[in-house]
Amino acid sequence: MKRLSSISLCIALSVSWTQGWAETVVPMKGQSSQQTQTDITECHNIAAGQSASAAPPPGGGRLKGAAAGAAAGAAGAQVRGRQHDEFYDQVDDDRKQDYRQDRAKETAVAGAVVGGSRQRQERRAQDKTSAATSSTAYTSCLQGKGYQVNP
Protein backbone atom coordinates (compact mmCIF):
# COMPACT_ATOMS: atom_id res chain seq x y z
CA MET A 1 0.00 0.00 0.00
CA LYS A 2 2.90 2.33 0.78
CA ARG A 3 4.25 1.87 -2.76
CA LEU A 4 0.88 2.77 -4.24
CA SER A 5 0.67 6.06 -2.31
CA SER A 6 4.20 6.95 -3.39
CA ILE A 7 3.30 6.33 -7.03
CA SER A 8 0.11 8.35 -6.67
CA LEU A 9 2.07 11.28 -5.27
CA CYS A 10 4.54 11.11 -8.16
CA ILE A 11 1.74 11.07 -10.70
CA ALA A 12 0.03 14.03 -9.05
CA LEU A 13 3.28 15.99 -8.89
CA SER A 14 4.27 15.24 -12.44
CA VAL A 15 0.89 16.19 -13.89
CA SER A 16 0.57 19.43 -11.94
CA TRP A 17 4.16 20.63 -12.39
CA THR A 18 4.30 24.21 -13.68
CA GLN A 19 6.70 23.58 -16.55
CA GLY A 20 4.11 21.58 -18.42
CA TRP A 21 5.95 18.29 -18.23
CA ALA A 22 3.10 15.79 -18.05
CA GLU A 23 5.15 12.67 -17.43
CA THR A 24 4.46 9.92 -14.98
CA VAL A 25 7.39 9.44 -12.62
CA VAL A 26 7.67 5.95 -11.13
CA PRO A 27 10.29 5.20 -8.43
CA MET A 28 12.26 2.08 -9.40
CA LYS A 29 14.53 1.83 -6.36
CA GLY A 30 11.95 2.12 -3.60
CA GLN A 31 12.36 5.86 -3.06
CA SER A 32 10.05 7.45 -0.48
CA SER A 33 7.47 10.08 -1.42
CA GLN A 34 9.61 12.78 0.16
CA GLN A 35 12.71 11.62 -1.71
CA THR A 36 10.76 11.49 -4.95
CA GLN A 37 9.47 15.02 -4.42
CA THR A 38 13.00 16.23 -3.63
CA ASP A 39 14.41 14.53 -6.73
CA ILE A 40 11.69 15.96 -8.97
CA THR A 41 12.34 19.47 -7.63
CA GLU A 42 16.10 19.06 -8.07
CA CYS A 43 15.75 17.79 -11.64
CA HIS A 44 13.31 20.58 -12.44
CA ASN A 45 15.84 23.16 -11.20
CA ILE A 46 18.63 21.56 -13.22
CA ALA A 47 16.50 21.58 -16.38
CA ALA A 48 15.38 25.17 -15.79
CA GLY A 49 18.99 26.21 -15.28
CA GLN A 50 20.00 24.65 -18.57
CA SER A 51 17.27 26.47 -20.50
CA ALA A 52 18.16 29.77 -18.80
CA SER A 53 21.80 29.42 -19.83
CA ALA A 54 20.89 29.07 -23.51
CA ALA A 55 22.01 31.70 -26.00
CA PRO A 56 20.13 35.00 -25.86
CA PRO A 57 17.44 35.48 -28.47
CA PRO A 58 18.63 37.04 -31.73
CA GLY A 59 18.18 40.80 -31.98
CA GLY A 60 18.41 43.62 -34.47
CA GLY A 61 16.41 41.91 -37.20
CA ARG A 62 14.44 45.00 -38.17
CA LEU A 63 17.52 47.21 -38.25
CA LYS A 64 19.49 44.73 -40.33
CA GLY A 65 16.54 44.32 -42.70
CA ALA A 66 16.11 48.07 -43.05
CA ALA A 67 19.79 48.54 -43.84
CA ALA A 68 19.75 45.78 -46.44
CA GLY A 69 16.53 47.17 -47.93
CA ALA A 70 17.92 50.70 -48.14
CA ALA A 71 21.06 49.49 -49.87
CA ALA A 72 19.06 47.41 -52.31
CA GLY A 73 16.69 50.30 -53.03
CA ALA A 74 19.48 52.76 -53.74
CA ALA A 75 21.31 50.27 -55.94
CA GLY A 76 18.10 49.41 -57.79
CA ALA A 77 17.37 53.08 -58.41
CA GLN A 78 20.87 53.55 -59.80
CA VAL A 79 20.46 50.54 -62.11
CA ARG A 80 17.06 51.73 -63.34
CA GLY A 81 18.48 55.17 -64.03
CA ARG A 82 21.37 53.71 -65.99
CA GLN A 83 18.94 51.77 -68.18
CA HIS A 84 17.82 55.09 -69.61
CA ASP A 85 21.23 56.73 -70.14
CA GLU A 86 20.06 59.33 -72.63
CA PHE A 87 17.54 60.79 -70.16
CA TYR A 88 19.40 59.99 -66.95
CA ASP A 89 22.48 61.99 -67.94
CA GLN A 90 20.33 65.08 -68.50
CA VAL A 91 18.79 64.97 -65.00
CA ASP A 92 20.27 67.19 -62.29
CA ASP A 93 22.49 65.35 -59.76
CA ASP A 94 20.32 66.55 -56.87
CA ARG A 95 17.26 64.97 -58.51
CA LYS A 96 19.15 61.71 -58.99
CA GLN A 97 20.14 61.75 -55.33
CA ASP A 98 16.55 62.46 -54.25
CA TYR A 99 15.29 59.57 -56.38
CA ARG A 100 17.83 57.14 -54.92
CA GLN A 101 17.00 58.28 -51.38
CA ASP A 102 13.25 57.90 -51.94
CA ARG A 103 13.71 54.37 -53.28
CA ALA A 104 16.05 53.56 -50.37
CA LYS A 105 13.42 54.73 -47.85
CA GLU A 106 10.67 52.68 -49.49
CA THR A 107 12.70 49.50 -49.56
CA ALA A 108 14.08 50.11 -46.04
CA VAL A 109 10.51 49.87 -44.71
CA ALA A 110 9.97 46.59 -46.53
CA GLY A 111 13.36 45.33 -45.31
CA ALA A 112 12.44 46.17 -41.70
CA VAL A 113 9.24 44.14 -42.01
CA VAL A 114 11.09 41.17 -43.49
CA GLY A 115 13.87 41.43 -40.89
CA GLY A 116 11.36 41.52 -38.03
CA SER A 117 9.58 38.48 -39.44
CA ARG A 118 12.82 36.51 -39.71
CA GLN A 119 13.77 37.50 -36.17
CA ARG A 120 10.43 36.21 -34.83
CA GLN A 121 10.88 32.93 -36.72
CA GLU A 122 14.37 32.51 -35.24
CA ARG A 123 13.06 33.17 -31.73
CA ARG A 124 10.27 30.63 -32.12
CA ALA A 125 12.71 28.01 -33.35
CA GLN A 126 15.05 28.77 -30.46
CA ASP A 127 12.17 28.53 -27.95
CA LYS A 128 11.21 25.10 -29.32
CA THR A 129 14.80 23.88 -29.11
CA SER A 130 15.16 25.24 -25.58
CA ALA A 131 11.94 23.55 -24.44
CA ALA A 132 13.02 20.22 -25.94
CA THR A 133 16.46 20.48 -24.31
CA SER A 134 14.91 21.34 -20.96
CA SER A 135 12.47 18.43 -21.12
CA THR A 136 15.26 16.03 -22.09
CA ALA A 137 17.44 17.26 -19.22
CA TYR A 138 14.57 16.80 -16.75
CA THR A 139 13.83 13.27 -17.94
CA SER A 140 17.52 12.28 -18.03
CA CYS A 141 18.05 13.60 -14.52
CA LEU A 142 15.16 11.58 -13.12
CA GLN A 143 16.23 8.44 -14.96
CA GLY A 144 19.72 8.87 -13.55
CA LYS A 145 18.26 8.98 -10.05
CA GLY A 146 16.44 5.68 -10.56
CA TYR A 147 13.00 6.66 -11.82
CA GLN A 148 11.06 5.52 -14.83
CA VAL A 149 9.60 8.48 -16.69
CA ASN A 150 6.62 7.77 -18.94
CA PRO A 151 5.09 10.42 -21.23
N, C-alpha and C positions, 0 to 999 in steps of 0.2 A: 504494500500500500504506500510505503514511503517513496518508492521509486515512481509510482504513478503521480504523486503530488509534485515531485521534483520535475517531472516531464511536463505536467500541466503548467507549472510556473514558467518553465522555459518557453513553452508555446505562447503563453500570454505575453511574456516579455518580448519575444521576437516579433509578434504580430503588432504590438502597440508601440514599438520603438520609433522614435521621431524621424530617423533617417529614411524611413520607407522600406527598410529591408524586411520583407515578409517571409523570412525563412523560419523553419522549425529547427530548433536547436535541441539535440538529444545528447545527454551525457553518456559517454561510452565507458568511463572509468569509475563510475559510482560517485561522481561529484555531488556534493550537497546543493540544495537550492541556493544557499548563500554564496557558495563558491561559484556556482553557475552564473548567478547575477553579477558577481564581481568580475568574472572572466568576460562576460558579455560587455560590461561597461568598459573594461580595459581594452578589449578588441575594438569597440566602437571608437574610443579615444585615439587609438593607433590609426585606424582607418581615416578618421576625421583629420588627424594631423598630416597624413599623407596627401589628402586632397587639398589641404590648406597650403602645403609647400609646393604645389604645382606652379608652373610658369604663370605669370600674370597675363590677363587677357590682352590680346593685341589692341593697340590703340593707333590713333592718327589716320584711320582709313579715309575719312572725309577729306582731310587736308591733303593726303597723298593723291587721292582721286581728283581733287580740284586742281592740284598742280599739274598732274598728267593731262587733264582735260584742257587746261589753259595752254599748255605747250602744244598740244595737238591742234587746238583751234587756231592758234597763231600760225603754225606751220601750214595748216590747211588753207588758211586765207592767203598766205604767201604763194602757195602752189596754184590756187585758183586765179590769183592775179597774174601770175606768170603765163598762164594758159592764154591770156589775151594780151600779149606783149604790146601790140600796136596801141591799145587803149591804156594799158596799165602804165606805160612809160610817160604818157601825157598827164597823168593824174599827179597832183601835188603830193609831196612826201608826207605832209601832215595828214592828208586824207587817207593815204595808205596806212599810216600808223593808226589812225582812228579805226579804220576797218579791221585791222589785225587785232586791236584791243577789244573791239566789240565781239568779234568771233571768239577770242580767248575767254571773255567773260561768259558768253553763252555756253561754251563747252566746259568751262570750269564748274558751272552749276550741275551739268549732267555728270561730270566726273565725280563731284562730291556725293551725288546720289548713289552712283555705282560703288564708290569707295565705302560709303556707309553700309550699303547692302552686303558687300564682301566681308566687312568687319563683323557684322552681325552673324553671318554664316560661320565665320571662323570661331566666334565665341560659342555658338551653339555646338559646333563640333568638339570644341575643347571641353565644354560642360559635360557632354556625353562621355567623352573619354575619361574625364575626372570621376564621374559617377561610377563608371565601370571599374576603374582602378580602385576606388574606395570600397566598392562592394566585394571585389576580389580580395582585397587586403583583410577585410572583416571576416570573410569566410575562411581564408587561409589561417588567420590567427586562431579562430575557434577550433579549426581542425587540428592545428598544432597543439592545442591544449587538451585534446582528447574528446572532442565533440563531433557528432555527425550533424551536418547542416544540410537540410533538405529545402529546396525552393518551395 
